[in-house]
Amino acid sequence: MRVVVAMSGGVDSSVAAALLVEQGHDVIGLSMQLYDASTREGGERAFGSCCSLDDLHDARRVASAVGIPHYIVNFEQRFQEQVVSDFVREYTNGRTPLPCTHCNSDLKFAALVDRAQGFGADAVATGHYARVERDRHDGRYVLRRGADAAKDQSYFLFSLTQAQLGRALFPVGDRTKDEVREYARARRLPVADKPDSQEICFIPDHDYASFVSQASPGADRGGAIVDESGHVLGRHDGVHRFTVGQRKGLGLSAGQPLYVLALHPAAREVVVGARQSLERTHLTASGVNWMTGPPAGPLAVRAQIRHRHQPAAALVRPLGDNRAEVMFETPQVAVTPGQAVVLYEGDVVVGGGWID
């Protein structure tokens, strides 16, 4: 089978490519150039360190080591339109975006499936820690968590369609990270001990607020920090500098810790209060993708509202128009608009959507 592998230059996608070659597939490596990696005057980085020119070079070295052709495809414009612009727009609208999901599903998979057809390939593979299987009874494709619970990335893939799942391969999904690195060392891959990226790829030095300010100068409009009763406690330099649940960096003196409860960009208000005021028993989500088909009625699930959130018992109810209501058995802290809520039955992704 001919397979196109998305090669980021990291150890996970490199091992994915090597495994597929070992299994006898006809493998083609593709790396995405997502942004201009040049620096500004004075050497300042315009974007983050991930997906850099060095990463593209590492991907090419790995492709050479495992004996497959390697190509670089330019997706700068699509990345800017579908990921970066959305990121800036969400923050200026008082929401906290999740660019990795938009990039993985909306850009990478959709774009790679198109490119794979041009290469006559049957499947697209990535280094994600997730698993895809086909249900023996109804023939639908099922997305499962990766075998390594600490590295599971199914949360970021909830919006994949059945058509995309049908062409998706996750070769490292049934391995732990340690096993992946051990395999890379055994194969003498040049990235075996390369550190994992810990930042959003296009944000230099984790400074998302400065990035948004530069991309949208109008975002730097000051306003009031108020309590739940509307009393002014302080001032801020833009709602994009805050996210629901934030405690540090508020610049306030109070007798108790204060947390961001809500953002009102139209009024330029940041609402703060005690931690217990962050608790919510339900949420609504839009843009819901039901991976295994929409349920006929309320469905018991475990709902995950952040990548590192421990999934909580909940009841989900479809609302129509690709919307859903999620009702938790126990209150959850910092339900954040703009983030994803992903719904699981065991280790199977039922669906997911964007928190309103």
Residue frames as qw, qx, qy, qz and C-alpha x, y, z in Angstrom:
[[0.000, 0.888, 0.459, 0.000, 0.00, 0.00, 0.00],
 [0.381, 0.411, -0.036, 0.828, 1.26, 3.48, -0.81],
 [0.407, -0.772, -0.430, 0.230, 1.20, 5.78, 2.21],
 [0.221, 0.699, -0.106, 0.672, 1.95, 9.47, 2.59],
 [0.611, -0.477, -0.455, 0.439, 3.51, 10.25, 5.98],
 [0.040, -0.945, -0.015, -0.325, 3.37, 13.73, 7.49],
 [0.775, -0.081, -0.277, 0.563, 6.91, 14.25, 8.74],
 [0.200, -0.969, -0.098, -0.106, 7.40, 17.10, 11.21],
 [0.382, 0.637, -0.506, 0.438, 11.04, 16.36, 11.99],
 [0.516, -0.523, 0.482, -0.478, 10.17, 14.97, 15.43],
 [0.123, -0.271, 0.953, -0.049, 10.71, 11.47, 16.72],
 [0.580, 0.255, 0.647, -0.424, 7.04, 10.39, 16.57],
 [0.688, 0.633, 0.009, -0.355, 6.45, 11.01, 12.85],
 [0.221, 0.640, -0.723, -0.139, 9.94, 9.74, 12.07],
 [0.300, -0.131, 0.929, -0.173, 9.21, 6.42, 13.78],
 [0.669, 0.446, 0.397, -0.443, 5.82, 6.30, 12.05],
 [0.558, 0.681, -0.360, -0.309, 7.59, 6.49, 8.69],
 [0.056, 0.485, -0.872, 0.019, 10.19, 3.89, 9.68],
 [0.511, 0.050, 0.786, -0.344, 7.54, 1.45, 10.92],
 [0.712, 0.545, 0.172, -0.407, 5.57, 1.71, 7.68],
 [0.415, 0.652, -0.608, -0.181, 8.71, 1.04, 5.64],
 [0.177, -0.315, 0.912, -0.194, 9.47, -1.94, 7.87],
 [0.613, 0.248, 0.635, -0.400, 5.96, -3.25, 7.24],
 [0.457, 0.131, 0.741, 0.473, 6.60, -3.21, 3.51],
 [0.302, 0.836, 0.411, -0.203, 4.54, -0.19, 2.46],
 [0.484, 0.434, 0.231, 0.724, 5.46, 2.18, -0.34],
 [0.318, -0.768, -0.354, 0.428, 6.09, 5.30, 1.76],
 [0.341, 0.600, 0.127, 0.712, 6.37, 8.96, 0.73],
 [0.387, -0.486, -0.417, 0.664, 7.40, 11.60, 3.26],
 [0.109, 0.737, 0.290, 0.600, 5.77, 15.03, 3.17],
 [0.365, -0.386, -0.403, 0.745, 6.70, 17.98, 5.36],
 [0.084, 0.869, 0.444, 0.204, 4.64, 21.13, 5.58],
 [0.312, 0.062, -0.130, 0.939, 6.16, 24.57, 5.44],
 [0.142, -0.727, -0.668, 0.067, 3.60, 26.48, 7.47],
 [0.081, -0.981, -0.108, 0.142, 5.17, 29.90, 7.84],
 [0.477, 0.745, -0.280, 0.372, 8.14, 32.05, 6.89],
 [0.827, -0.434, -0.212, 0.287, 10.84, 30.88, 9.30],
 [0.470, 0.455, -0.146, 0.742, 13.09, 33.89, 8.75],
 [0.398, -0.536, -0.461, 0.584, 13.82, 36.26, 11.62],
 [0.088, 0.970, 0.214, 0.081, 13.04, 39.92, 11.97],
 [0.340, 0.721, -0.318, 0.514, 15.71, 42.61, 12.16],
 [0.296, -0.630, 0.531, -0.484, 17.93, 42.07, 15.17],
 [0.255, 0.181, -0.948, 0.060, 17.43, 38.31, 15.10],
 [0.483, 0.019, 0.540, -0.689, 14.00, 38.32, 16.79],
 [0.110, 0.153, 0.957, 0.222, 11.91, 35.28, 15.92],
 [0.411, -0.054, -0.205, -0.887, 8.63, 36.07, 14.18],
 [0.845, -0.169, -0.309, -0.403, 7.26, 32.62, 14.96],
 [0.772, -0.516, 0.343, -0.140, 7.93, 29.79, 17.37],
 [0.126, -0.587, 0.779, 0.180, 10.70, 27.20, 17.24],
 [0.623, 0.133, 0.769, -0.061, 8.54, 24.24, 16.20],
 [0.647, 0.622, 0.433, 0.085, 8.07, 23.41, 12.49],
 [0.071, -0.861, 0.270, 0.425, 11.21, 25.41, 11.73],
 [0.590, 0.655, -0.447, -0.154, 13.72, 25.05, 8.91],
 [0.083, -0.464, 0.862, -0.188, 15.78, 22.82, 11.23],
 [0.661, 0.085, 0.642, -0.379, 12.74, 20.55, 11.64],
 [0.766, 0.574, -0.042, -0.288, 12.32, 20.31, 7.87],
 [0.312, 0.651, -0.691, 0.018, 16.01, 19.42, 7.60],
 [0.365, -0.265, 0.839, -0.304, 15.60, 16.72, 10.29],
 [0.790, 0.308, 0.371, -0.380, 12.63, 15.26, 8.41],
 [0.654, 0.656, -0.336, -0.167, 14.71, 15.07, 5.24],
 [0.040, 0.549, -0.820, 0.155, 17.56, 13.35, 7.09],
 [0.584, -0.043, 0.727, -0.359, 15.17, 10.75, 8.50],
 [0.795, 0.495, 0.091, -0.338, 13.62, 10.14, 5.08],
 [0.458, 0.660, -0.593, -0.040, 17.09, 9.52, 3.69],
 [0.215, -0.410, 0.840, -0.284, 17.93, 7.19, 6.59],
 [0.629, 0.138, 0.696, -0.317, 14.84, 5.01, 6.01],
 [0.257, -0.055, 0.776, 0.574, 15.11, 5.20, 2.22],
 [0.274, 0.691, 0.669, -0.028, 11.98, 7.06, 1.17],
 [0.256, 0.477, 0.248, 0.803, 11.41, 10.11, -1.05],
 [0.228, -0.603, -0.476, 0.599, 10.73, 13.35, 0.79],
 [0.168, 0.565, 0.366, 0.720, 8.94, 16.50, -0.36],
 [0.104, -0.352, -0.420, 0.830, 8.21, 19.84, 1.24],
 [0.052, 0.640, 0.633, 0.433, 4.81, 21.36, 0.52],
 [0.092, 0.080, -0.190, 0.974, 4.05, 25.02, 1.11],
 [0.242, -0.644, -0.712, -0.144, 0.89, 25.62, 3.11],
 [0.233, -0.084, -0.292, 0.924, 1.74, 29.09, 4.42],
 [0.292, -0.196, -0.209, -0.912, -1.40, 30.76, 3.09],
 [0.654, -0.364, -0.579, -0.323, -3.77, 28.04, 4.31],
 [0.562, -0.257, -0.584, 0.527, -2.07, 27.94, 7.70],
 [0.066, 0.017, -0.161, 0.985, -2.41, 31.70, 8.03],
 [0.447, -0.224, -0.317, -0.806, -6.09, 31.65, 7.04],
 [0.745, -0.294, -0.529, -0.279, -7.25, 28.54, 8.89],
 [0.726, -0.311, -0.473, 0.390, -5.08, 28.52, 12.01],
 [0.377, -0.057, -0.230, 0.896, -3.27, 31.78, 12.75],
 [0.196, -0.311, -0.189, -0.910, -6.09, 34.16, 11.81],
 [0.655, -0.479, -0.512, -0.282, -8.58, 32.05, 13.77],
 [0.630, -0.258, -0.472, 0.560, -6.24, 32.10, 16.78],
 [0.156, 0.048, -0.114, 0.980, -6.02, 35.90, 16.75],
 [0.392, -0.362, -0.365, -0.763, -9.74, 36.36, 16.12],
 [0.674, -0.439, -0.594, -0.021, -10.72, 34.04, 18.97],
 [0.491, -0.249, -0.417, 0.723, -8.51, 35.80, 21.51],
 [0.014, -0.095, -0.024, -0.995, -9.78, 39.24, 20.51],
 [0.542, -0.360, -0.431, -0.625, -13.33, 37.89, 20.91],
 [0.484, -0.493, 0.454, -0.563, -12.67, 36.85, 24.49],
 [0.986, -0.028, -0.004, -0.167, -12.29, 33.14, 23.75],
 [0.381, -0.625, 0.666, 0.143, -9.33, 30.81, 24.28],
 [0.760, 0.452, -0.313, -0.346, -8.53, 29.02, 20.99],
 [0.783, -0.263, 0.558, 0.086, -7.13, 25.54, 20.44],
 [0.391, 0.704, -0.404, -0.434, -4.99, 25.92, 17.31],
 [0.177, -0.326, 0.919, 0.138, -3.59, 22.37, 17.37],
 [0.521, 0.352, 0.755, -0.185, -7.03, 20.91, 16.63],
 [0.492, 0.786, 0.058, -0.370, -7.66, 23.31, 13.74],
 [0.124, 0.687, -0.655, -0.290, -4.21, 22.52, 12.38],
 [0.317, -0.173, 0.932, 0.026, -4.41, 18.74, 12.77],
 [0.452, 0.431, 0.773, -0.108, -7.91, 18.22, 11.39],
 [0.387, 0.833, 0.237, -0.317, -8.90, 21.27, 9.36],
 [0.231, 0.833, -0.422, -0.273, -5.53, 21.79, 7.69],
 [0.160, -0.497, 0.840, 0.150, -3.16, 18.83, 7.90],
 [0.502, 0.141, 0.852, -0.040, -5.50, 15.91, 7.36],
 [0.552, 0.719, 0.318, -0.277, -7.66, 17.64, 4.77],
 [0.257, 0.831, -0.399, -0.291, -4.64, 18.92, 2.87],
 [0.219, -0.436, 0.862, 0.134, -2.68, 15.69, 3.09],
 [0.623, 0.311, 0.706, -0.127, -5.60, 13.58, 1.89],
 [0.525, 0.812, 0.040, -0.253, -5.75, 15.83, -1.18],
 [0.106, 0.754, -0.624, -0.176, -2.00, 15.55, -1.75],
 [0.509, -0.191, 0.839, -0.028, -2.08, 11.80, -1.13],
 [0.715, 0.529, 0.425, -0.170, -4.51, 11.39, -4.03],
 [0.390, 0.858, -0.281, -0.183, -2.05, 13.23, -6.26],
 [0.073, -0.576, 0.814, 0.026, 0.63, 10.70, -5.30],
 [0.717, 0.046, -0.610, -0.335, -1.72, 7.78, -5.86],
 [0.084, 0.204, -0.834, 0.507, -1.58, 6.97, -2.13],
 [0.487, -0.414, -0.726, -0.254, -4.21, 5.00, -0.27],
 [0.579, -0.690, -0.400, 0.167, -3.62, 6.39, 3.22],
 [0.107, 0.781, -0.251, 0.562, -2.18, 9.26, 5.25],
 [0.767, -0.339, -0.444, 0.317, -0.08, 8.53, 8.33],
 [0.058, -0.828, 0.226, -0.509, 1.00, 10.80, 11.19],
 [0.420, 0.189, -0.736, 0.497, 2.86, 10.43, 14.47],
 [0.497, -0.459, 0.111, -0.728, -0.20, 11.01, 16.65],
 [0.005, 0.066, -0.934, 0.350, -0.73, 8.88, 19.74],
 [0.661, 0.170, 0.233, -0.693, -4.17, 7.62, 18.81],
 [0.258, -0.026, 0.943, 0.207, -5.66, 4.50, 17.21],
 [0.583, 0.257, -0.125, -0.760, -8.21, 4.01, 14.47],
 [0.261, 0.012, 0.965, 0.027, -10.17, 0.80, 13.95],
 [0.439, -0.054, -0.482, -0.756, -13.11, -0.35, 11.87],
 [0.585, -0.072, 0.557, -0.585, -16.20, -1.59, 13.66],
 [0.089, -0.052, 0.961, 0.258, -16.95, -5.15, 12.57],
 [0.254, 0.495, 0.785, -0.272, -20.70, -4.68, 12.93],
 [0.330, 0.842, 0.329, -0.269, -21.52, -1.43, 11.12],
 [0.707, 0.414, 0.215, 0.531, -18.30, -0.80, 9.19],
 [0.012, -0.977, 0.004, -0.212, -17.78, 2.67, 10.68],
 [0.586, 0.347, -0.428, 0.594, -14.33, 3.85, 11.67],
 [0.606, -0.762, -0.229, 0.011, -13.67, 4.34, 15.37],
 [0.292, 0.675, -0.404, 0.544, -11.07, 6.65, 16.94],
 [0.797, -0.505, -0.306, 0.125, -9.55, 5.36, 20.18],
 [0.311, -0.904, 0.292, 0.021, -7.14, 6.83, 22.68],
 [0.508, 0.583, -0.618, 0.139, -3.46, 6.05, 22.23],
 [0.834, -0.204, -0.489, 0.152, -1.95, 3.26, 24.31],
 [0.444, -0.007, -0.386, 0.808, 0.22, 5.77, 26.20],
 [0.177, -0.817, -0.547, 0.047, -2.25, 7.62, 28.41],
 [0.355, -0.669, -0.036, 0.653, 0.27, 10.36, 29.16],
 [0.166, -0.280, 0.481, 0.814, 0.78, 11.10, 25.45],
 [0.325, 0.528, 0.781, 0.071, -2.73, 10.43, 24.10],
 [0.020, -0.233, 0.198, 0.952, -3.67, 12.95, 21.37],
 [0.063, 0.471, 0.838, 0.268, -7.18, 11.78, 20.47],
 [0.045, -0.726, -0.417, 0.545, -8.50, 14.99, 22.08],
 [0.006, -0.563, 0.274, 0.780, -7.03, 17.00, 19.19],
 [0.013, 0.076, -0.826, -0.558, -8.55, 14.75, 16.51],
 [0.326, 0.374, 0.751, -0.436, -12.25, 14.83, 17.40],
 [0.451, 0.626, 0.059, -0.633, -13.26, 16.68, 14.23],
 [0.031, -0.269, 0.843, 0.465, -11.94, 14.06, 11.81],
 [0.731, 0.190, -0.071, -0.652, -14.64, 12.80, 9.46],
 [0.890, 0.000, 0.450, -0.076, -15.40, 9.18, 8.63],
 [0.749, 0.650, -0.052, 0.113, -13.79, 9.73, 5.22],
 [0.124, 0.805, -0.512, 0.272, -10.60, 11.05, 6.86],
 [0.633, -0.432, 0.599, -0.232, -10.54, 8.29, 9.49],
 [0.936, 0.255, 0.232, -0.076, -10.90, 5.74, 6.71],
 [0.702, 0.616, -0.179, 0.310, -7.59, 6.91, 5.24],
 [0.191, -0.835, 0.398, -0.328, -5.77, 7.62, 8.51],
 [0.869, -0.028, -0.425, 0.254, -2.93, 5.55, 9.97],
 [0.305, -0.847, 0.314, -0.301, -1.37, 6.19, 13.39],
 [0.793, 0.240, -0.543, 0.138, 1.59, 3.78, 13.49],
 [0.266, 0.269, -0.667, 0.642, 2.84, 4.81, 16.96],
 [0.534, -0.429, -0.031, -0.728, -0.60, 4.84, 18.57],
 [0.917, -0.290, -0.237, -0.134, -0.19, 1.40, 20.13],
 [0.715, 0.111, -0.377, 0.578, 3.22, 2.23, 21.65],
 [0.417, -0.828, -0.191, 0.322, 4.42, 4.25, 24.60],
 [0.204, 0.954, -0.219, 0.019, 6.71, 7.23, 24.14],
 [0.455, -0.621, 0.630, 0.103, 9.58, 5.29, 25.69],
 [0.761, 0.149, 0.612, 0.154, 9.03, 2.46, 23.21],
 [0.526, 0.838, 0.132, 0.068, 9.00, 4.96, 20.34],
 [0.029, -0.902, 0.431, 0.014, 12.34, 6.43, 21.42],
 [0.644, -0.343, 0.676, 0.102, 13.83, 2.94, 21.95],
 [0.756, 0.459, 0.447, 0.133, 12.79, 1.99, 18.42],
 [0.336, 0.937, -0.084, 0.051, 14.29, 5.22, 17.03],
 [0.298, -0.754, 0.582, 0.065, 17.60, 4.50, 18.78],
 [0.747, -0.049, 0.653, 0.112, 17.62, 0.91, 17.53],
 [0.653, 0.636, 0.358, 0.201, 17.07, 2.18, 13.97],
 [0.503, -0.253, 0.093, 0.821, 19.68, 4.92, 14.56],
 [0.182, 0.822, 0.421, 0.338, 17.28, 7.62, 13.47],
 [0.396, 0.295, -0.189, 0.849, 18.99, 11.03, 13.80],
 [0.315, -0.512, 0.020, -0.798, 16.10, 12.44, 15.88],
 [0.630, -0.254, -0.731, 0.065, 15.90, 9.61, 18.44],
 [0.441, -0.433, -0.509, 0.600, 16.67, 11.90, 21.38],
 [0.050, 0.356, 0.176, 0.916, 15.28, 15.14, 19.99],
 [0.083, 0.245, 0.638, -0.725, 13.17, 16.91, 22.68],
 [0.113, 0.650, 0.732, 0.169, 9.44, 17.28, 22.14],
 [0.040, 0.404, 0.103, 0.908, 8.17, 20.75, 21.32],
 [0.207, -0.455, -0.719, 0.483, 6.44, 22.39, 24.26],
 [0.087, 0.442, 0.115, -0.885, 4.96, 25.45, 22.58],
 [0.593, 0.688, 0.367, -0.204, 2.36, 26.48, 20.04],
 [0.752, 0.136, 0.325, 0.557, 4.41, 26.28, 16.87],
 [0.337, 0.650, 0.236, 0.639, 3.84, 29.83, 15.64],
 [0.355, -0.914, -0.068, -0.186, 4.10, 31.63, 19.01],
 [0.537, 0.448, -0.481, 0.529, 7.64, 32.68, 19.95],
 [0.172, 0.216, -0.634, 0.722, 8.60, 32.23, 23.62],
 [0.177, -0.473, -0.844, 0.180, 5.03, 31.32, 24.67],
 [0.002, -0.351, -0.222, 0.910, 4.12, 35.03, 24.44],
 [0.197, 0.512, 0.779, 0.303, 0.70, 34.71, 22.82],
 [0.015, -0.854, -0.375, 0.360, -0.49, 38.13, 24.07],
 [0.135, -0.632, 0.330, 0.688, 2.28, 40.00, 22.24],
 [0.231, 0.070, 0.818, 0.523, 1.65, 37.91, 19.13],
 [0.116, 0.704, 0.700, 0.042, -2.05, 38.83, 19.15],
 [0.095, -0.832, -0.116, 0.534, -1.22, 42.49, 19.80],
 [0.175, -0.428, 0.542, 0.702, 1.09, 42.61, 16.78],
 [0.148, 0.230, 0.862, 0.427, -1.34, 40.74, 14.55],
 [0.131, -0.735, -0.584, -0.317, -4.35, 42.80, 15.66],
 [0.259, 0.198, -0.290, 0.900, -3.24, 46.21, 16.96],
 [0.430, -0.457, -0.151, -0.764, -6.83, 47.08, 17.91],
 [0.741, -0.330, -0.584, 0.040, -6.74, 44.34, 20.54],
 [0.451, -0.075, -0.447, 0.769, -4.72, 46.54, 22.88],
 [0.272, -0.582, -0.174, -0.747, -7.76, 48.40, 24.18],
 [0.119, 0.092, -0.754, 0.639, -7.77, 48.80, 27.92],
 [0.542, -0.477, -0.421, -0.550, -10.75, 48.32, 30.15],
 [0.467, -0.548, 0.401, -0.566, -11.93, 47.49, 33.63],
 [0.406, 0.005, -0.903, 0.143, -11.38, 44.45, 35.82],
 [0.520, -0.369, 0.077, -0.766, -14.57, 44.01, 37.80],
 [0.211, -0.073, 0.917, -0.330, -15.97, 41.64, 40.41],
 [0.028, 0.344, 0.914, 0.213, -19.18, 39.66, 40.01],
 [0.018, 0.755, 0.540, -0.371, -21.21, 42.65, 41.20],
 [0.425, 0.778, 0.251, 0.388, -19.64, 44.96, 38.64],
 [0.349, -0.912, 0.091, 0.194, -17.42, 46.87, 41.08],
 [0.600, 0.710, -0.296, 0.218, -14.21, 48.05, 39.43],
 [0.822, -0.514, 0.089, 0.228, -11.11, 46.48, 41.01],
 [0.456, -0.479, 0.433, 0.612, -8.48, 47.50, 38.48],
 [0.512, 0.715, -0.167, -0.446, -7.57, 48.08, 34.86],
 [0.778, -0.031, 0.556, 0.291, -6.23, 45.89, 32.04],
 [0.000, -0.560, 0.442, 0.701, -4.58, 46.40, 28.63],
 [0.523, 0.252, -0.571, -0.581, -6.79, 44.08, 26.55],
 [0.851, -0.146, 0.290, -0.413, -9.09, 41.11, 27.11],
 [0.852, 0.387, -0.351, -0.020, -6.87, 38.98, 24.84],
 [0.190, 0.556, -0.688, 0.426, -4.35, 38.90, 27.69],
 [0.464, -0.212, 0.652, -0.560, -6.66, 36.79, 29.84],
 [0.497, -0.033, -0.794, -0.350, -8.34, 33.41, 29.81],
 [0.741, -0.463, -0.067, -0.482, -11.07, 31.89, 31.97],
 [0.932, -0.281, -0.178, 0.145, -9.53, 30.25, 35.04],
 [0.530, 0.478, -0.285, 0.640, -6.43, 32.45, 35.03],
 [0.581, -0.735, -0.282, 0.209, -5.12, 33.44, 38.46],
 [0.563, -0.390, 0.097, 0.723, -1.67, 34.95, 37.92],
 [0.308, 0.112, 0.365, 0.871, -0.94, 38.24, 36.23],
 [0.052, -0.781, -0.600, -0.165, -4.14, 40.02, 37.24],
 [0.265, 0.351, -0.142, 0.887, -2.29, 42.86, 38.97],
 [0.497, -0.637, -0.208, -0.551, -4.80, 42.97, 41.84],
 [0.118, 0.206, -0.768, 0.595, -4.45, 42.97, 45.60],
 [0.677, -0.356, -0.262, -0.589, -7.22, 41.15, 47.43],
 [0.512, -0.468, 0.585, -0.420, -7.84, 39.22, 50.60],
 [0.805, 0.033, 0.588, -0.071, -8.33, 35.99, 48.67],
 [0.306, -0.138, 0.708, 0.621, -7.05, 34.53, 45.40],
 [0.529, 0.574, 0.171, -0.601, -9.01, 35.85, 42.42],
 [0.466, 0.053, 0.785, 0.406, -9.59, 34.06, 39.13],
 [0.266, 0.180, -0.373, -0.871, -10.85, 35.18, 35.74],
 [0.474, 0.278, 0.753, -0.362, -14.50, 34.13, 35.55],
 [0.532, 0.663, 0.519, 0.085, -15.58, 35.65, 32.24],
 [0.288, -0.218, 0.290, 0.886, -14.47, 37.97, 29.45],
 [0.339, 0.783, 0.489, -0.179, -16.75, 40.58, 27.89],
 [0.509, 0.011, 0.318, 0.800, -14.84, 41.97, 24.88],
 [0.085, 0.718, 0.449, 0.526, -17.63, 44.32, 23.74],
 [0.384, -0.906, -0.124, -0.126, -17.58, 46.06, 27.13],
 [0.449, 0.590, -0.503, 0.445, -13.82, 45.49, 27.47],
 [0.587, -0.592, 0.324, -0.448, -14.44, 43.90, 30.88],
 [0.505, 0.185, -0.826, 0.168, -12.60, 41.15, 32.68],
 [0.694, -0.529, -0.014, -0.488, -14.73, 39.60, 35.44],
 [0.373, 0.310, -0.799, 0.356, -12.92, 38.05, 38.40],
 [0.708, -0.481, 0.050, -0.515, -14.01, 36.21, 41.53],
 [0.532, -0.460, 0.684, -0.193, -13.38, 33.35, 43.91],
 [0.033, 0.254, -0.925, -0.281, -12.45, 29.88, 42.70],
 [0.315, 0.302, 0.866, -0.244, -15.82, 28.39, 43.56],
 [0.438, 0.655, 0.153, -0.596, -17.40, 30.81, 41.11],
 [0.185, 0.474, -0.711, -0.486, -15.51, 29.03, 38.31],
 [0.296, 0.048, 0.952, -0.065, -17.51, 25.86, 38.84],
 [0.542, 0.208, -0.263, -0.771, -20.02, 24.92, 36.17],
 [0.604, 0.026, 0.762, -0.233, -22.41, 21.99, 35.94],
 [0.679, 0.499, 0.531, 0.088, -23.15, 22.25, 32.22],
 [0.104, -0.490, 0.375, 0.780, -21.99, 23.72, 28.94],
 [0.726, 0.600, 0.276, -0.191, -23.15, 24.06, 25.37],
 [0.419, -0.359, 0.592, 0.587, -20.97, 23.33, 22.38],
 [0.619, 0.678, 0.034, -0.394, -21.21, 24.15, 18.68],
 [0.423, 0.639, -0.612, -0.195, -19.56, 22.68, 15.61],
 [0.674, -0.299, 0.643, -0.207, -20.11, 19.22, 17.09],
 [0.521, 0.382, -0.697, -0.313, -18.76, 16.27, 15.13],
 [0.835, -0.209, 0.392, -0.326, -20.37, 12.93, 16.07],
 [0.051, 0.512, -0.819, -0.254, -17.73, 10.39, 15.08],
 [0.097, 0.067, 0.993, 0.015, -19.94, 7.38, 15.60],
 [0.198, -0.488, -0.651, -0.547, -23.17, 9.10, 14.58],
 [0.257, -0.380, 0.246, -0.854, -25.41, 11.38, 16.69],
 [0.005, 0.139, 0.930, -0.340, -27.14, 9.66, 19.61],
 [0.199, -0.531, -0.689, -0.451, -30.92, 9.36, 19.50],
 [0.447, -0.830, -0.222, -0.247, -31.19, 10.93, 22.94],
 [0.303, -0.838, 0.411, -0.192, -29.17, 11.75, 26.06],
 [0.883, 0.218, -0.376, 0.178, -25.99, 9.66, 26.25],
 [0.657, -0.726, 0.160, 0.124, -23.77, 8.94, 29.25],
 [0.700, 0.565, -0.206, 0.384, -20.15, 9.85, 28.45],
 [0.591, -0.560, -0.066, 0.577, -16.97, 11.08, 30.01],
 [0.341, 0.903, 0.147, 0.216, -16.31, 14.64, 28.89],
 [0.658, -0.244, 0.011, 0.712, -12.86, 16.20, 28.60],
 [0.137, 0.957, 0.253, -0.040, -12.77, 20.01, 28.50],
 [0.033, 0.890, -0.439, -0.121, -9.00, 20.56, 28.21],
 [0.675, 0.434, -0.597, 0.017, -6.09, 18.51, 26.97],
 [0.280, 0.242, -0.796, 0.479, -4.87, 17.83, 30.52],
 [0.572, -0.253, 0.221, -0.748, -8.33, 17.68, 32.08],
 [0.148, -0.021, 0.978, -0.142, -9.37, 14.45, 33.78],
 [0.345, -0.238, -0.620, -0.663, -12.51, 13.39, 31.88],
 [0.280, 0.000, 0.602, -0.748, -15.65, 13.77, 33.99],
 [0.143, 0.380, 0.913, 0.035, -18.88, 11.79, 34.01],
 [0.238, 0.304, 0.003, -0.923, -21.57, 13.64, 32.09],
 [0.496, 0.505, 0.705, -0.054, -24.75, 13.35, 30.07],
 [0.056, -0.247, 0.394, 0.884, -24.67, 14.76, 26.54],
 [0.438, 0.592, 0.630, -0.248, -27.80, 15.76, 24.67],
 [0.326, 0.204, 0.502, 0.774, -27.88, 16.72, 20.96],
 [0.129, 0.594, 0.334, -0.720, -29.53, 20.10, 20.31],
 [0.582, 0.692, 0.409, 0.124, -29.59, 20.09, 16.51],
 [0.307, 0.936, -0.115, 0.129, -27.63, 22.37, 14.17],
 [0.724, 0.302, -0.426, 0.452, -24.43, 20.56, 15.20],
 [0.174, -0.589, 0.408, -0.676, -24.83, 21.72, 18.79],
 [0.686, -0.248, -0.680, 0.073, -24.99, 19.79, 22.04],
 [0.418, -0.734, 0.224, -0.486, -25.49, 20.29, 25.76],
 [0.624, 0.116, -0.704, 0.318, -23.20, 18.57, 28.25],
 [0.565, -0.680, 0.058, -0.464, -24.39, 18.17, 31.87],
 [0.360, 0.395, -0.762, 0.364, -21.77, 17.08, 34.41],
 [0.682, -0.447, -0.578, 0.024, -22.45, 14.86, 37.42],
 [0.528, -0.627, -0.215, 0.530, -20.16, 17.07, 39.52],
 [0.164, 0.973, 0.001, -0.161, -19.21, 20.74, 38.91],
 [0.797, 0.185, 0.114, 0.563, -16.16, 21.35, 36.72],
 [0.284, -0.770, 0.001, 0.572, -13.71, 24.23, 37.10],
 [0.041, -0.597, 0.396, 0.697, -12.88, 26.69, 34.30],
 [0.587, 0.480, 0.633, 0.158, -15.15, 25.62, 31.46],
 [0.194, -0.545, 0.218, 0.786, -13.51, 27.84, 28.85],
 [0.616, 0.712, 0.226, -0.250, -15.19, 29.19, 25.70],
 [0.374, 0.787, -0.453, -0.191, -13.11, 28.42, 22.62],
 [0.196, -0.393, 0.898, -0.029, -11.67, 25.20, 23.97],
 [0.575, 0.033, -0.690, -0.439, -12.89, 21.77, 22.87],
 [0.659, -0.215, 0.567, -0.446, -15.11, 19.38, 24.78],
 [0.456, 0.284, -0.792, -0.289, -14.40, 15.83, 23.65],
 [0.786, -0.198, 0.242, -0.533, -16.75, 13.00, 24.57],
 [0.229, 0.360, -0.904, -0.033, -15.63, 9.44, 25.29],
 [0.914, -0.210, 0.025, -0.346, -17.20, 6.06, 25.88],
 [0.913, -0.209, 0.165, 0.310, -14.34, 4.14, 27.44],
 [0.415, -0.446, 0.358, 0.707, -11.39, 4.91, 25.17],
 [0.358, 0.454, 0.650, 0.494, -13.57, 5.58, 22.11],
 [0.023, 0.213, 0.016, -0.977, -14.15, 9.14, 20.91],
 [0.294, 0.602, 0.731, -0.132, -17.91, 9.59, 20.52],
 [0.292, 0.786, 0.308, 0.451, -17.58, 13.15, 19.28],
 [0.432, -0.404, -0.206, 0.780, -16.63, 16.64, 20.27],
 [0.195, 0.833, 0.359, 0.373, -17.28, 20.31, 19.71],
 [0.315, 0.334, -0.202, 0.865, -16.29, 23.85, 20.63],
 [0.266, -0.530, -0.644, 0.484, -17.32, 25.21, 24.01],
 [0.034, 0.705, 0.317, 0.634, -19.62, 28.22, 23.75]]
